[in-house]
Amino acid sequence: MKTITNKITLQELKTIAKKSFGNLVKAVIDIKKEIMVIDAELHADQEALLLQNGSLQQDLWGINLYPFLKENDFIEFDSMINLRPNQGNLSRGIDNPKIQKRIIKIVNKLVQK
């Protein structure tokens, strides 16, 4: 697992994708700290790492990055860790458009395309 606090290149994401799932990289974003953890088999492992390092559960959201796809297809909002009825998120996706926009902004800041 790797914590991204500054920048990672699109080429690095492609290399990670090829080594793991072939076409995607799982990531968990801390929307408050504006960081993400990548390169793990499970979102839950990434979430656990962030929690151990002081992140709050309510700030963590799981996504998938598709480095071989463009713009709208680059980020997929889908993870079991996103199921949070107590926060009003009743699906594996991210139901709140404001949180989605915030995640897109953070990913665009962290991934050098």
Secondary structure as UniProt FT lines:
FT   STRAND          2..4
FT   STRAND          8..9
FT   HELIX           10..19
FT   TURN            20..21
FT   STRAND          25..30
FT   TURN            31..34
FT   STRAND          35..38
FT   HELIX           43..52
FT   TURN            53..54
FT   HELIX           57..59
FT   STRAND          60..65
FT   TURN            67..68
FT   HELIX           71..73
FT   STRAND          75..76
FT   HELIX           80..82
FT   HELIX           85..87
FT   HELIX           97..110
FT   STRAND          111..112
//
